């Protein structure tokens, strides 16, 4: 039996603001925006992902930390976020001296990262896996 993680709830303070960030700035695809009475479901999916996010108003907005988005081309993914006006970090990797600026010297899978946050402070990491291209 397969167990597939297909939805992660992201706690936000303002669903419309978060929807605009993820759809317009980060380039996620809007799957659902449905209201039934006071309950609203907003679900978006990162490009090419089998796992989506659901934006839910929550007093713990900004408490989700370190979600990883695996990409085949970190510089291209980073450029897309910058184009959407997302404040994304410079690439970094971990070496013998700890966290080091720049791409991994041999561009090993899972070796290079960049980070960004949504408007509430939920944090995301881009993780470079060039073998997936």
GUZAVEX-409948 format. One record per residue (C-alpha): z, x, y. Coordinates in steps of 0.05 Angstrom, whole numbers, padded with zeros to 5 digits, always signed. Example, Ala and Ser with C-alpha at 12.3 -4.5 7.8 and 13.67 -1.06 7.14 Angstrom:
+00156+00246-00090 +00143+00273-00021 
This chain:
+00000+00000+00000 -00019+00027+00069 +00031+00024+00126 -00007+00028+00191 +00024+00036+00259 -00021-00008+00301 +00021-00029+00362 +00072+00004+00406 +00110-00035+00458 +00112+00001+00525 +00170-00022+00571 +00146-00033+00642 +00174-00062+00706 +00109-00094+00730 +00058-00116+00678 +00001-00123+00727 +00012-00054+00757 +00017-00023+00687 -00045-00061+00664 -00084-00033+00723 -00060+00038+00708 -00076+00037+00634 -00143+00000+00641 -00172+00029+00704 -00139+00097+00712 -00127+00118+00639 -00189+00083+00611 -00156+00042+00557 -00193-00020+00534 -00162-00087+00550 -00156-00127+00484 -00113-00186+00505 -00084-00215+00569 -00056-00282+00549 -00002-00324+00580 +00034-00380+00542 +00087-00410+00587 +00132-00354+00610 +00110-00307+00554 +00052-00260+00569 +00018-00212+00522 -00022-00154+00550 -00050-00108+00497 -00094-00047+00509 -00123+00007+00464 -00136+00080+00480 -00209+00100+00469 -00223+00108+00394 -00151+00092+00373 -00129+00048+00316 -00063+00038+00351 -00055-00005+00413 +00000-00014+00465 +00032-00079+00489 +00060-00080+00559 +00127-00116+00562 +00172-00126+00621 +00238-00093+00605 +00298-00066+00643 +00287-00001+00604 +00220+00010+00639 +00202+00083+00636 +00245+00099+00575 +00188+00111+00526 +00178+00186+00523 +00130+00234+00490 +00077+00189+00459 +00020+00234+00435 -00054+00219+00444 -00095+00265+00398 -00162+00284+00429 -00219+00327+00404 -00232+00357+00473 -00171+00364+00517 -00208+00389+00578 -00255+00329+00575 -00198+00279+00565 -00159+00311+00621 -00221+00307+00667 -00227+00232+00650 -00155+00221+00670 -00163+00261+00735 -00226+00219+00750 -00181+00158+00744 -00132+00190+00792 -00079+00202+00739 -00032+00259+00755 -00041+00300+00691 -00012+00369+00680 -00051+00432+00670 -00062+00450+00597 -00006+00489+00563 +00010+00517+00494 +00069+00547+00459 +00071+00621+00443 +00122+00675+00429 +00148+00667+00501 +00154+00591+00494 +00113+00543+00536 +00054+00581+00567 +00002+00558+00617 -00070+00549+00593 -00107+00531+00530 -00084+00561+00464 -00119+00629+00459 -00156+00611+00395 -00158+00536+00408 -00121+00521+00344 -00115+00448+00325 -00051+00418+00353 -00043+00480+00397 -00056+00456+00468 -00024+00400+00507 -00025+00365+00575 +00022+00311+00599 +00021+00250+00644 +00065+00191+00661 +00051+00118+00677 +00077+00087+00742 +00144+00071+00709 +00155+00141+00681 +00136+00129+00608 +00109+00197+00587 +00047+00215+00546 +00022+00280+00517 -00051+00297+00503 -00055+00340+00441 -00118+00380+00429 -00148+00376+00358 -00219+00405+00366 -00234+00398+00291 -00239+00323+00302 -00302+00329+00344 
